[in-house]
Amino acid sequence: MTLEDRPWTAFYGPDVRPEIETASYRTIGDLIRSVADTFGSAPAFTTCLPNGMNGTLSFDQVNEMSDAFAVYLREVAGLTQGDRVALQMPNCLSFPVAAFGILKAGCVLVNVNPLYTADEMAKQFSDAEPHALVIVDMFADKIPEATRGHPIPNIIVTRVAEFLPVLPRGIVGLVQKYWDKSIKPIGVAHIRLPDALEAGRAKKASRKVEVDAYHQSVEPDDVACLQYTGGTTGVAKGAMLTHANLILNMEQTMELIAGVKKGEEVALTALPMYHIFAFTVNLLGFYWLGARNILIPNPRPLSNLKRAFENYKITWMSGVNTLFNGLCNEIWFNDSPPKHLKFASAGGMALQAAVAEKWETVTGKPVLQGYGLTETSPVLTFNPLGKTRDGSIGVPVPSTLVTCLDDDGTPVQIGQSGEIAAKGPQIMAGYWNKPEETANVMKDGWFLTGDIGVMDPDGYFRIVDRKKDMVVVSGFNVYPNEVEDCLATHPGILEAAVIGVPDDATGEAVKAFIVKRDESLTEQDIRAHCKAHLTAYKVPKRVEFRDDLPKSNVGKILRKDLRAEELAQVAAE
């Protein structure tokens, strides 16, 4: 397939560029500065808490504060260009300040799920070897265990209510400390983020530091982020996403989105920005648009979103199938759906047709589904507004080639299923320190997604199956190997196998099949064991005890047989 052989471009709007030759900015640092110069004192980010308490930073404020943090990292903490900085926090005002500061400093941002256990943090820290960690205080008690054997020299601690006005910030702090006791003592030397910013400002003034100089030596093809994914094996791998990858993918996605106006949108960000979809589309894309970005620290329960919809004229939101489905089942949302919404965009997991239909019935606006992976920054395809197709992941974004290959790597006939392969400027530079894993997914310039799809004659694509064993729970990847490894450490378990099963609430759920070693073992024992070592969405939601598990001739447990049995049972029901 060549750039000239792209039937899907017929569905592009008249103003859409089929080919985006170069990114509008050399680096993300340049993008941040330029956008701030354009929108200045306009509100950029607003944290909205469940009770409606809120705080806002303007584009100018985010720009100045991220400058100060960049100077802190380089001049006080002593980091140099290319050093990794881990960022571990939910959506809050500290996130753009820290993330933008890291990128302005010419450092590499390592997004870390704040809900990770100490074991999971340790694995990622061991691989990325960060020189600094910015973490929210609610989870900072995990640091000593997570950094044992590979210490992180610079620890910066923030809080969810950081940069909110004094009164709500104080109230939140008192509730966390004395009511729900979610703040525990921090057992390592650290500095608070506001103090780090003050130290950076002092150095900037005394040394007349030019922050832009830090990222002027950064090239577009230099790594901006290490975004971790389990890929096909479940082994944690850091996808090296460059400045050009992320900026171009943001532009590719925005190119297909019609009807939005710069400086006029109010966007709701309920998806966590450490997730690549929200990072590129919400953090970078909404910022580039000059939108006011309403940040939700925790969207569970969904009533946490009620005040955001009531208090702000939301025009655009992104989410996963679970979020849209859940909101459509909330009485308050049905009674008063958002009046200013133009559309919503879906990613991270498959959008169910029934959910898309119900959402449009409730809101009067469509959900536009896209498709991509961590390794593709992430967007590969998107449904153009007004040209959506049920059950489709849409058409490739500009400058992107997508095809379907057979097991020999040969393109299949149109209408036949094959592994989806993609080529474009958003494809990662490779996996961090894993050349063999990189070679497994990169073939002759094509990235192999592991998903099985079909291209319609006019260029729309559909996903029909997954080549991977990966389970997608509410848009988050769960890898059976990791869960099985955890189960194997329980003394009461003889054998275990994990698969994904259909689930109305989360799209898919983790199911474990267990052969007992100890007959007294219960489902509660298994879940308690997993909760001690795994993030909540990885913990098996369903457990089935068996006398034995299906195996191949060489003794390999056959997950495919378990999946087939499960799907047959679902079909029968």
Summary of the structure (lengths in Angstrom):
residues: 573
radius of gyration: 23.3
end to end distance: 43.0
largest distance: 73.1
contacts: 2013
relative contact order: 0.10
helix: 36%
strand: 24%
